[in-house]
Structures are given as structure tokens and as C-alpha cells.
Amino acid sequence: MKIYGMQHVGFTVPNLEEAVRFFEVIFGAVTCLETGKVEADDAFMLRRLGVPSGRRIENIKVLRVGNGTNLEIFQYSGETGEEEPLKRNSQTGGFHLAFEVDDCERAAERLRAAGVDLLEGPTLVESGAMAGLTWLYLKAPWGQFLEIVSMPGPLGYESAGGPRQWSPVSGS
């Protein structure tokens, strides 16, 4: 098997249109495809997607954000209203999506002006493997953690000469 790279990250939101608008306005995303309602029975949903009985995919949209992994965003129906809160980053299964920007400070100003819920920062890492990285966490309207990062030069770990992370800036 030959691996080419990560094709998409999929996640579920409570309101697909709100999520798509957020990614379009804040990150310049474009919608590549939309499925509409997926017609499938309970057996298919459980065996193929691990989704409990009674849940259905109302719509899926795949977004492209810059030069990177696609976002596959789902909206389901049939949840019981006993939905668990999103996992914290410190919990198993917790995650965030990170977007590389040219200038984290300027991006933070733009996000703040747009009313996005920002955590404290941006923060410049000054030493260690990630030295040279500036980062800032923010929250999407549905509570998902996101991150913006900027790396104007090599990071600290790169001086060791080992493998390098992929970057949407260089495409390698």
C-alpha cells in the first residue's frame, strides 16, 4: 500500500450551514461537494459508520481551505438530546484543527474584529523543538477548538536534520 497523505478530516457539527459560513468567512474555505441527505438503513449506519440506530446523515459538505487537507463536515439527525459535550483537548478523543497563516498576530486581530472566541495569545515559542512557532487557539461557534499557527522560518527541531513536518506553504 502506498500512502499519499491525509485526504480529509471528518467531523460532525450541530448546524452545517453555520459551520460552513464560519469556515468561509474566517478561513476563506470553498465548498467542493455536497451530498444532501444520505439514504441508508440502521444496519448500514451501524456496520459502516458505527452510528447507533435512528441516526441519519442529513448532509455532508467537503470544504477546501487553502493548500491543505479537506474538511468533511457532517450534520446528523436522530440524536436524543443527551449529547455529550465536546471532548477537551486533554481528554482521549479530544482534538483540534490547525491552520497555517502568514502572520499569527495579524490573523488574531482579524479574528478578534470578526467576533471569534479567542483564547489567550498569540504565543511565540522561544526555545525547544517548536522554537519559532507562533500559535493561538480559538473556538468555532459549536465549541470545537481550532488553532492558527505561523512559522516564518525553520523551527527548532529542524536543526537536527531529521524528517520535517509537511507545510501547506511549501507543499512539502
C-alpha positions, 0 to 999 in steps of 0.5 A: 500500500502506498500512502499519499497523505491525509485526504480529509478530516471528518467531523460532525457539527450541530448546524452545517450551514453555520459551520460552513459560513464560519469556515468561509468567512474566517478561513476563506474555505470553498465548498467542493461537494455536497451530498444532501441527505444520505439514504441508508438503513440502521444496519448500514449506519451501524456496520459502516459508520458505527452510528447507533440506530435512528441516526441519519446523515442529513448532509455532508459538505467537503470544504477546501481551505487553502493548500491543505487537507479537506474538511468533511463536515457532517450534520446528523439527525436522530440524536436524543438530546443527551449529547455529550459535550465536546471532548477537551483537548486533554481528554482521549478523543479530544482534538483540534484543527490547525491552520497555517497563516502568514502572520499569527498576530495579524490573523488574531486581530482579524479574528478578534474584529470578526467576533471569534472566541479567542483564547489567550495569545498569540504565543511565540515559542522561544526555545525547544523543538517548536522554537519559532512557532507562533500559535493561538487557539480559538473556538468555532461557534459549536465549541470545537477548538481550532488553532492558527499557527505561523512559522516564518522560518525553520523551527527548532527541531529542524536543526537536527536534520531529521524528517520535517513536518509537511507545510501547506506553504511549501507543499512539502 
